[in-house]
Amino acid sequence: MTVARLSTEGSNFELKRAKMNARLALSFTEEDKVGTIQLHNVGLVVTLRIGGYDVKRVMVDQGSGAEIMYSDLYKRLNLRLEDLTAYSSLLVSFNGKVVIPRGQIRLPVQTGSEVVEVDFIVVDTYSPYTAIVARP
């Protein structure tokens, strides 16, 4: 697996190859719920460092099978349409509508001291979140 190290200079980042232990950076089990009151099923919303930027309102979706980035965030990260690679599958949004992806992009994501490369599917639709990441 490839690990990226982010530089501390502005918005630029450097990718370096390094080995990473097979360890979950962020995960929760059913045992973690013991002793807590679960009034409703609300996703965990966090701030992650994506592509060298601190990105707020990232939802960790336990049921998601894909990492999603919304086009507003894609534009704010100063990424170009030419940076996208093809992604040919259709997606179904939370409200049941079919969404046609703009493409896919691999970016480094940092949680704590761990940095991993994540393949985000970029979609052009509204969301209160900037991105959705799957539970590891």
Stockholm file with secondary structure:
# STOCKHOLM 1.0

chainA/1-136         MTVARLSTEGSNFELKRAKMNARLALSFTEEDKVGTIQLHNVGLVVTLRIGGYDVKRVMVDQGSGAEIMYSDLYKRLNLRLEDLTAYSSLLVSFNGKVVIPRGQIRLPVQTGSEVVEVDFIVVDTYSPYTAIVARP
#=GR chainA/1-136 SS CCCCBCCSSTTCCBCCCCCCCSCCSSCCCGGGGTTCCCCSCCCEEEEEEETTEEEEEEEEETTCSSEEEEHHHHHHTTCCGGGCBCCCCCEECTTSCEECCCEEEEEEEEETTEEEEEEEEEECSCCSSSEEEECC
#=GC SS_cons         CCCCBCCSSTTCCBCCCCCCCSCCSSCCCGGGGTTCCCCSCCCEEEEEEETTEEEEEEEEETTCSSEEEEHHHHHHTTCCGGGCBCCCCCEECTTSCEECCCEEEEEEEEETTEEEEEEEEEECSCCSSSEEEECC
//
